[in-house]
Amino acid sequence: DQLAVRNTTIVLDIPNHKLIKEYGENCFKNMVVDKDVVFPSGLKTLGQYAFSTFSAHTVTFNDNLVTIGAYAFENSQFGEGLDYVLSETVKTVGNNAFRGTKFNSITIPDTVTSFGKNVCAVSNIREARIPTWITDIPESTFDTDNYLSAITMCDRPTSIGKNAFLANKFEYLPFSDTSALNSIGDYAFNQCSKLKEITFEKATTLGIL
């Protein structure tokens, strides 16, 4: 049920067998695949660092994935202009799951019930959708995403974590209702040089801006 492989900088075929249910921790870390990767239909779990610092032409998610572990795709490299739409079967997206990953856009559905820190930080992502039920925006969610121009998220957040939007280039806040916002972490909007206006009327806790 679990596949575990550990090597560095080699070319391999990713097994696409219907019986595989999990790619374990560090499974394909630091590997290179000179082709497209298609997840097996029965795959449900990606362990921590499963595809960290991984390279391939493309990756195709299946419709049965449930868990994306911490650092699962950290610093992975895929073809230009990929748009990732996670299945509604996904329930967990761990800390740093897509940190530093190079892709065009990602859609994370509202069916996700656990959403970690640093999920999309330091990537060249252009567009992102995160679950709209998340009112406490986690630390470093979009930290240093210099190309990010469109974000879909809850419209009435209650708190924004440290570095959540650090060094982003958007002109307007990705939410319009600040009436429930009571806490803003350190550097949440630091270095957002194109941000035209920011108003927080009721926030009671302000970090270092």
N, C-alpha and C positions, 0 to 999 in steps of 0.2 A: 504493500500500500504506500510505502514511502520510498522516494528515490533520494539518495544522498551521494553526491559526487564532489570531490574537492581537488581542483587543479588550478593552475594559473596560466593565463594567456595562451590558450590553445584553441583550435578550431574543432568543433564537435557538432553532432546532430543532437538536438534536444529530443529525447524520447517522447513520442506522442501516442501513448498507449492508453486505451480506455480504462484500464485497471488502476492507473496511477491516481491516487487521491491527494497526495501531498508532495511538494518539493520542499525538502527539509532545510534547516538552518545552514547557511553558506553553500547551498547546493551547487549553484553555478557562479559563485562569486569570482570576479576577475577573469571571466571567460569571454571568448570571442566566437560568435557563430556567423559564418559567412552565408547566411540565408535568412528566410523568414521563420519566425517562431510562432507556432500555434499551440495553445494550451489544450491538453487532452480534455475531452468532454466531462470526465469524472473528477477532474482536479478541483479540490475544494480549499486547499490551504497552501499559502506561500509562507514559508518560515522566515525568521529574521535573516536579513542579508541574502536571501535566496538568489536574487539577481543583482546584487550590489556590484557596481563597477563592471557591468556586463555590456557587451556590444553585439548588436544584430541588425539586420536590415529593418525588420518590423517585428512587432509582437501583437498577437491577436488573443484577446481574452475570451474565455468561454462564458457560458450562461449559468454556470453552477458554482463559481468561485464564492467562498464565504469569508475567508480571512486573508488579509494582506498584512503580513507581519512587519515589525519595525525594521526600517532600513531596507525593505524588500527590493526596491529599485533605486536605491541611493546611487547617484552619479552614473546611472546607466546611459548608454548612447544608442539611439535608434535612428532610423531614417528621418529626413527632414519633413516637417509638416504633418506629423501624425496627430490624430485626434482620438483620445481615449475616452470611451464611454463605459463605465463600469456597470455590470449587471445589477439588477435590483436584488439579487441573491446575496450580494456582498453586505456583511454586517459589521466588519471590523477593518479599519484602516489605521495601522499603527504609527507610532512616532517616526518621523523622517521617512515615511514610506516612499515618497517620490522626490525627496530632497536632491537637488542637483541633476535631476533627470531632464534630458533634452527632448521636448515634444511641443506641439503647437497648442493643444488644449486638452483639458480633462473635465469630465462630468462625473461627479460623485453623487449618487442618488440619495433621496431622503430616507430610504430604507436602511442606510448605514446607521447603526446604533452606537458605535464607538469610534471616535475620530480623534487622533492623537495630535501632538505638537509637531511643528516644523514640516507638516505633510508636503507642502509644495514649495518650500523655501529654496532660494538660490537656483532656480531653474530658468530656462529661457521661455517659459510658458507665456502665451499671448492671451488666452481666455481660460477661465476656470469657473466651475460651478461646485459649490460645497453644499452639504445638507442645509436646508433652510430652517430646520428646527434648532440649529446651533446658535444660541444667543450669547453664549460666552465664547468669544473668538479665541482659540488657543494661541499660545505663545508662538511667534515666528511662523505663523501659517503661510504668509506670503512674503517672508523676509527676503529682501534684495531680489525680487522678481522684476528686473529692469524693463522687460518688454510687456508686462501685463497691462492690458488696456480695458478688459471687460471682466467683471466679477459678478456672479450671481450668488447671493447669500441671503440670510435673513435681513429684513428691512428695519428691524427694531432690536438691535443688540443691547444687551445689558452690561457687558464688559468686553474689553479688548485687551488681549494679553501683550506682554512685553515683545517688542520688535514685530508685532503682527503684520504691519504694512511697511516696515522699514525700507527706505530707498526705492519705493515704487514711483511710477511716473504718471499715474492717473491724475486728471485735473479735478475730478469731483469725487466725493466719498462714495463708496459702493453701496451705501444705505442712506435713506432719506429721513428716517425718524430717529432722533437722538433723545427722545423724551424719557426713555427707560435706561439710558446709558449712565451708569454710576461709577464706573471704574475704568481707567485707561492706564495701561502699563508703561513702563519706561521705554522710550524711543519708539513707541507704537507707530508714529508718523514721522519720525526723524528722517531727514534727507528726502522727503517727498517734495522735491523742488518745483513740481508743476501744479501742486495742489492749490487751487485758487481760493478756497474758503473752507474754514473748519470752525464749527460752532457747537459747543457742548454746554448747554444751559444748566443742566441738573447734575452733572458729574460731581461726585463728592470726593473721589480719590483720583488724583492726577499724578502720574509718574514724571520722569524727566522727559520733556518734549523735545 
